[in-house]
Structure formats: structure tokens, C-alpha cells
Amino acid sequence: MRLLRLVAASVAALVCFSAAAQQPVRLNVTAGHPPVFNWVSLIDSFVIPEVEKRTAGKAKFEWNKAYGGTVAKLGAESDALRTGISDIGVVATIFEAGKFPLQQVTLQAPFATPDMKIVTRIAQDLHDRMPELQETWTKQNLVLLGVFCVDDYALVTKFPVQSVADLNGRKLFVPGPVASWLQGTGAVAVSGNLNTYYNGIQTGVADGSVVSTANIWGIKLHEVAPHVTRAGLGAQFVGALAMNKGVFDRLPKDVQEVFRQVGREYGQQMAIRQQQLVDQVQKDATAQGAKYTDLSEAERV
């Protein structure tokens, strides 16, 4: 009888544990940009499905999505995650240079490779090998899941650009760290982001922007700035997928590993999707009047 009671108690405990394990974990997912951009849309099309598939039978999740800055504003995405307003989401480190100074590394070295796969791999490898980079996330109460990059930045302007001299006196929208690229050109850097470029150029706040070419179509930038001048500025590491550390630490170890794996693959998927978009955007934007040119080697130098 004693043995039977022990078996019964063990079975009851297992049943209770199984039921508890299947209680859904509610995760608030945020991004400052809208899902028209790959680094946001991939959360829906890749991250969430892959996490659910790989954690089936181990955990269940409810995903509450808030994109486009409705909860986490650009420049404060990490704050939403750090404070627990958000549980998992995008951090565009390019707009949070004060908190993530080391993550600006590729932005301090333009004219490098245009290959997003290479830049993604290097950025992830730097985080794996250098504790200092990981510590910047830990200080913000965050766990880095995976980095992402965008394609070559280009000049997207109201006016044609054939030489650096054509930039003199022009106002150009740039994300914070990119302002240094304009030093010595005579151009005036105006702080902005993908959410503000279209209206700002349309109303004359700026004459154009320095922006990755794949993202022109998503905000219809070619409608107000039809001249796209490629200068070979290189692919850039600009952000990451991250999770609130307290939320992450409460997950079972095997589920944590799934999030880390999917996060790394998210960055790789981003490089693939973004490159596909580069080619498609050029085709579609050109059909609507955009004019693509390449800055000469002499002018690049």
C-alpha cells in the first residue's frame, strides 16, 4: 500500500508539473519600426513560428505584438525591454549609441564589404569573443539573442549627385552615428530615421537622406527623393533582437537555448531577405521613376 501511495503521488506530481509546464507564457513583443521592414516582419514570419515549433511540448507562448513605436519608441526600445514593459523585441542600436557605444563599430568604418552575411557573422563573432560587448547588454538588463545588419547605405536625394561637391550646403537626414560620414563634404546632417524621412524631405526639412537602399521602397522614399546614388558605403551592423533578462532567466534552460539559436538564425535570415529586397526595390523603384547611379571611384576616394 505504501508503494502504491508513493506511485500515485509521483503520478499526480507529474500531471501537475505537465499542466504547469503548458501554462502559456505571455510575451510582449516590440519594435520602434513598423513591420514593413524586414527586421520587424521576420519576428512574425520566422522568430515566433520557429520558437513555437522547437519548444512544442516544452513551453507554450502567447505573443502580444506592438510594432511601429506604439509601445517602444525608436531610441528607447531598450528602455521598454529593460523595464519589463516589453519582454522581447528589436533594439536598433544605431539610435542608442550612448547605451551601446561598442555596437557602433561598423558605423565607424564605412566603405567596407557590402555582404550582409559577412558583416552579420563578424558582429555576432565579436559578441561571442568579447565580454565587453556582452556586458553592454547585461548593463541594460537584456540578453542578446542575435544581431542584424542592413545593406549598403546610399545617398537618396531630390537632386542628382555626380560628385562630393554636389553635397555642399545640402541638408541630409542621417541616423546619429552616420553624421560623421558627412564631415568635410559641406553637407549638413539632420537627425532623422525611417519613420520621418518621407515627410521631412517632402516638406523641405532636408534635401535627402543617407539610407540603406532596400528600405527605400518600404517608405516610398523614391517618390520625394528620386535620385539614388550608390557610393559603396558598405553593409552595417545596426541592431539586434533582445530579451528582458529576468524573463529569459525564468525560462527552462532548453527553452533559453532555443531562443538563442533562433536569434542567431534571425540575423542570417535578415541578411538573405534584405539582399533579395535590394534587387527587387531597384527594379520597382526604377519603374516608378527612380534614377540609380554609382559614384565614381575617384569621388569615393
C-alpha positions in Angstrom: 0.0 0.0 0.0 2.8 2.4 0.9 4.4 1.7 -2.5 1.1 2.3 -4.3 0.7 5.6 -2.5 4.2 6.7 -3.5 3.5 5.8 -7.1 0.2 7.6 -7.0 1.8 10.7 -5.5 4.5 10.7 -8.2 2.0 10.4 -11.0 0.0 13.2 -9.5 3.1 15.4 -9.3 4.0 14.6 -12.9 0.5 15.5 -14.0 0.6 18.8 -12.1 4.1 19.6 -13.5 3.0 18.8 -17.0 -0.1 21.1 -16.6 2.0 23.9 -15.2 4.6 23.5 -18.0 1.8 24.0 -20.5 0.6 27.3 -18.9 1.2 29.8 -21.7 4.0 32.4 -21.1 2.8 35.8 -22.2 5.4 37.7 -24.1 5.1 41.3 -25.2 7.0 41.8 -28.5 8.0 45.3 -29.5 9.8 47.3 -32.2 10.1 51.0 -33.0 9.8 50.5 -36.7 6.7 49.1 -38.4 6.6 45.5 -39.9 7.1 46.9 -43.4 10.8 46.4 -42.6 12.4 43.0 -42.6 13.9 43.2 -39.1 10.4 43.6 -37.8 8.4 41.3 -40.2 10.9 38.5 -39.5 9.7 38.3 -35.9 6.3 37.2 -37.3 7.4 35.2 -40.2 10.4 33.5 -38.7 11.1 34.0 -34.9 7.7 33.2 -33.5 7.0 30.2 -35.7 10.4 28.7 -35.1 10.3 29.2 -31.3 6.9 27.6 -31.2 7.9 24.7 -33.3 11.2 24.0 -31.4 9.6 24.3 -28.0 6.5 22.2 -28.7 5.7 20.1 -25.7 8.2 22.1 -23.5 6.5 25.5 -23.4 3.6 27.5 -24.7 3.6 31.2 -25.5 1.1 34.0 -26.1 2.6 36.8 -28.2 1.3 40.3 -27.8 2.8 42.4 -30.6 3.3 46.1 -30.6 5.2 47.4 -33.5 5.8 50.8 -35.1 6.7 52.6 -31.9 3.3 52.1 -30.3 5.0 50.8 -27.1 8.7 51.1 -27.7 9.8 54.3 -29.4 12.9 54.4 -31.6 15.8 55.5 -29.4 14.1 54.0 -26.3 13.5 50.4 -27.5 16.0 49.1 -24.9 14.2 51.0 -22.1 11.0 49.2 -22.8 12.8 45.9 -22.6 14.9 46.8 -19.6 11.9 47.9 -17.5 9.8 45.0 -18.4 7.2 46.9 -20.5 8.4 44.7 -23.3 9.7 41.1 -23.0 11.4 40.5 -26.3 11.9 42.8 -29.3 14.2 44.8 -31.6 16.8 47.2 -30.3 18.1 49.5 -33.1 21.4 50.2 -31.5 22.2 52.7 -34.2 19.7 55.0 -32.4 21.0 54.2 -28.9 24.7 54.9 -29.3 25.0 56.3 -25.8 24.0 52.9 -24.3 25.6 50.8 -26.9 28.9 52.6 -27.9 30.8 49.4 -28.9 27.9 48.3 -31.1 28.6 51.2 -33.4 31.8 49.5 -34.6 31.0 49.1 -38.3 29.4 52.5 -38.5 32.9 53.9 -37.6 34.3 52.1 -40.6 32.3 52.8 -43.8 33.4 51.7 -47.3 33.8 48.1 -46.1 32.1 44.9 -47.6 28.6 45.1 -49.0 28.0 41.5 -48.0 25.5 41.4 -45.1 26.2 37.8 -44.3 29.8 38.6 -43.6 29.0 41.6 -41.5 26.4 39.7 -39.5 28.8 36.9 -38.9 31.6 39.3 -37.8 29.2 41.2 -35.5 28.0 38.0 -33.9 31.5 36.7 -33.5 32.7 39.9 -31.8 29.9 39.5 -29.2 30.8 35.8 -28.7 34.5 36.6 -28.2 34.5 39.9 -26.4 32.9 40.1 -23.0 32.8 43.9 -23.2 30.2 43.7 -25.9 28.0 41.3 -24.0 28.3 43.4 -20.9 26.7 46.4 -22.6 23.5 44.3 -22.9 23.8 43.0 -19.4 24.0 46.5 -18.0 20.7 47.2 -19.7 19.1 44.1 -18.1 19.0 42.5 -21.5 20.0 39.2 -23.2 21.3 39.5 -26.7 19.6 36.8 -28.9 21.0 37.8 -32.3 22.4 40.7 -34.3 21.2 42.0 -37.6 22.6 44.2 -40.4 21.3 46.2 -43.3 22.6 46.7 -46.8 24.8 49.4 -48.4 23.8 52.9 -47.4 23.3 55.3 -50.4 22.5 58.9 -51.0 18.8 59.2 -51.7 18.2 62.8 -52.7 16.0 65.3 -54.5 19.0 66.3 -56.7 21.5 64.3 -58.8 24.8 63.6 -57.2 27.8 63.3 -59.5 30.5 64.5 -57.1 31.1 65.2 -53.5 30.9 68.9 -54.4 27.2 68.4 -55.2 26.6 67.9 -51.4 27.9 71.2 -50.4 25.2 73.2 -48.4 22.6 70.4 -48.7 20.7 69.1 -45.7 20.7 65.3 -45.4 18.8 63.1 -42.9 21.0 60.6 -41.2 20.8 58.3 -38.1 23.0 59.6 -35.3 26.4 57.9 -35.9 26.2 58.3 -39.7 26.5 62.1 -39.3 30.3 61.7 -39.1 30.3 60.4 -42.7 29.4 63.8 -43.9 32.3 65.6 -42.3 34.3 67.5 -45.0 31.5 67.3 -47.6 29.8 70.6 -46.9 26.6 68.7 -46.3 24.5 69.4 -43.1 23.5 66.4 -41.1 19.9 66.4 -39.9 18.9 63.8 -37.3 16.2 61.5 -38.5 15.0 57.9 -39.1 13.0 55.9 -41.5 9.8 57.0 -39.8 10.4 60.6 -40.5 12.4 60.8 -43.8 9.5 60.9 -46.3 7.6 63.8 -44.7 10.7 65.7 -43.8 12.0 65.6 -47.4 8.6 66.4 -48.8 8.2 69.5 -46.6 11.8 70.7 -47.1 13.3 69.9 -43.7 16.0 68.1 -45.7 17.1 67.6 -49.3 17.6 63.9 -49.0 19.0 61.1 -46.7 21.7 58.6 -46.3 19.8 55.3 -46.1 20.2 51.6 -46.9 18.8 51.0 -50.4 16.5 48.1 -49.5 14.4 50.3 -47.3 13.6 52.9 -49.9 10.5 51.1 -51.1 9.0 50.5 -47.7 8.6 54.2 -47.1 8.2 55.2 -50.8 11.2 57.4 -50.4 11.8 57.5 -54.1 8.6 59.5 -54.6 10.1 62.5 -52.9 13.8 61.8 -53.5 14.2 60.0 -56.8 18.0 60.2 -57.1 19.7 57.1 -55.6 23.5 57.4 -55.6 25.4 54.3 -54.6 28.7 55.1 -53.0 29.8 51.6 -51.7 29.4 52.6 -48.1 29.1 49.0 -47.0 26.7 46.8 -45.1 26.2 47.9 -41.5 25.5 46.3 -38.1 22.6 48.4 -36.8 20.6 46.4 -34.2 19.6 43.2 -32.5 16.9 41.0 -31.2 17.0 41.0 -27.4 15.0 39.8 -24.4 14.5 41.1 -20.9 17.0 39.3 -18.7 14.5 38.5 -15.9 12.1 36.9 -18.4 14.9 35.0 -20.1 16.3 33.7 -16.8 12.9 32.3 -15.8 12.7 30.1 -18.9 13.9 26.5 -18.7 17.5 26.0 -20.0 16.5 24.1 -23.1 13.9 26.8 -24.0 16.6 29.5 -23.4 18.8 27.7 -25.9 16.0 27.7 -28.5 15.7 31.5 -28.2 19.4 31.9 -28.6 19.5 29.6 -31.7 16.5 31.3 -33.3 18.0 34.7 -32.6 21.2 33.8 -34.4 19.3 32.4 -37.3 17.2 35.6 -37.4 20.3 37.6 -38.2 21.2 35.2 -41.0 17.6 35.3 -42.4 17.7 39.1 -42.2 20.8 39.2 -44.5 19.2 36.9 -47.0 15.8 38.7 -47.1 17.4 42.1 -47.2 19.6 41.3 -50.2 16.6 39.9 -52.1 14.8 43.1 -51.3 17.7 45.3 -52.6 17.4 43.8 -56.1 13.6 44.0 -56.1 13.4 47.5 -54.8 15.8 48.8 -57.6 13.5 47.2 -60.2 10.3 48.5 -58.7 11.6 52.0 -57.8 13.2 52.4 -61.3 9.8 51.6 -62.8 8.3 54.4 -60.9 10.9 57.0 -61.9 13.8 56.5 -59.5 17.3 57.1 -61.1 20.1 54.9 -59.8 23.7 55.9 -60.4 27.1 54.9 -59.0 29.5 57.4 -57.5 32.8 57.2 -59.4 35.8 55.7 -57.7 37.7 59.0 -57.7 34.8 60.7 -55.8 34.5 57.7 -53.4 38.2 58.2 -52.6 
